[in-house]
Amino acid sequence: MPPARCPLGGHHQAILDSGGLIVRGSVVLPGLPSTDILLALGAAVALGGAYLVVVPLALYWWMNRRWMVMGRLERTGIYGLVFLFFPGLILFSPFLNLRLAGQGKA
C-alpha cells in the first residue's frame, strides 16, 4: 500500500501507519492533543498559578512580617504589587487574618 497523502501539507513527509500519523519520526495519535497544545496549557496553568496563588501568598507573608517597619518606598512598592496581584489577594482574603496583635489582655 503506498503512503497516504499528508494532511499537514505537501512539504512534510508523512505516512499513515495503523491509524496514527507519523511525521518525521514522531507519532501523532488520533484523539490526543499535540505536544504544542500540552506545552501551552502547561505554561498557562503555571503562569496562572503563580499569578493567583504563589505571588499573592508571598505578598501576604511579606506584608504581615514587615507592616510596622516598612519604609516609604517599600510600602509604595508593596501597594503597587497589591494593585497588580489584586485578583489573587481577593481569593485568599477570607482565609487570612492580618489584624495587628493587641498590647495584651484588656
C-alpha positions in Angstrom: 0.0 0.0 0.0 1.5 3.4 -0.9 1.9 6.1 1.7 -1.2 8.3 2.1 -1.1 12.0 1.4 0.0 14.1 4.4 -2.9 16.1 5.8 -0.4 18.7 7.1 0.6 19.8 3.6 2.8 18.6 0.8 6.2 19.7 2.4 6.0 17.2 5.3 7.0 13.6 4.9 4.2 11.5 6.4 2.7 8.1 6.2 -0.4 6.6 7.9 0.6 3.6 9.9 -2.2 1.7 11.7 -4.3 4.7 12.5 -1.5 7.0 13.7 0.1 9.8 11.7 3.9 9.6 11.6 5.6 12.9 10.7 9.4 12.9 10.6 9.6 10.1 13.2 7.1 11.4 15.7 3.7 9.8 16.2 0.6 12.0 16.5 -2.1 9.7 17.9 -5.7 10.5 16.8 -7.8 11.9 19.6 -4.9 13.2 21.7 -3.8 16.8 21.8 -0.3 17.6 20.3 2.7 18.4 22.5 2.5 22.0 21.5 -1.0 22.3 22.9 0.0 20.5 26.1 3.0 22.8 26.5 0.8 25.9 26.0 -1.7 24.6 28.5 1.0 23.8 31.0 2.6 27.2 30.6 -0.9 28.8 31.1 -1.5 26.8 34.2 1.9 27.6 35.6 1.6 31.3 35.0 -2.0 31.4 36.3 -1.0 29.5 39.4 1.9 31.9 40.0 -0.4 34.9 39.5 -3.3 33.7 41.6 -1.6 31.6 44.3 2.2 31.9 44.7 2.8 35.7 44.5 -0.3 36.7 46.5 0.7 34.4 49.3 4.2 35.7 49.2 2.8 39.3 49.4 0.6 38.4 52.3 3.5 36.9 54.1 5.7 39.9 53.4 3.1 42.4 54.5 2.4 40.5 57.7 6.1 40.3 58.5 7.1 43.9 57.7 4.0 46.0 58.2 5.2 48.1 61.2 8.8 48.6 59.9 8.3 49.3 56.2 9.8 52.5 54.8 8.1 54.8 52.4 9.5 53.3 49.2 8.9 49.7 50.3 5.3 50.5 51.2 4.8 52.2 47.8 6.2 49.2 46.1 4.0 46.8 48.1 1.0 48.8 47.3 1.9 48.6 43.6 2.2 44.8 43.8 -1.1 44.7 45.7 -2.7 46.5 42.8 -1.1 44.2 40.3 -2.0 40.9 42.0 -5.4 42.0 43.4 -7.4 39.0 42.0 -5.2 36.5 43.9 -5.3 38.6 47.0 -9.1 38.6 46.9 -9.1 34.8 46.6 -7.2 34.4 49.9 -8.6 37.4 51.8 -11.5 35.4 53.5 -9.0 32.9 55.0 -6.2 35.2 56.3 -6.2 37.4 59.3 -3.8 40.3 59.1 -5.1 42.2 62.1 -2.3 43.5 64.3 -1.8 41.8 67.7 -3.0 43.8 70.7 -0.9 45.1 73.5 -2.0 42.4 75.9 -5.1 41.4 77.8 -7.7 44.2 78.3 
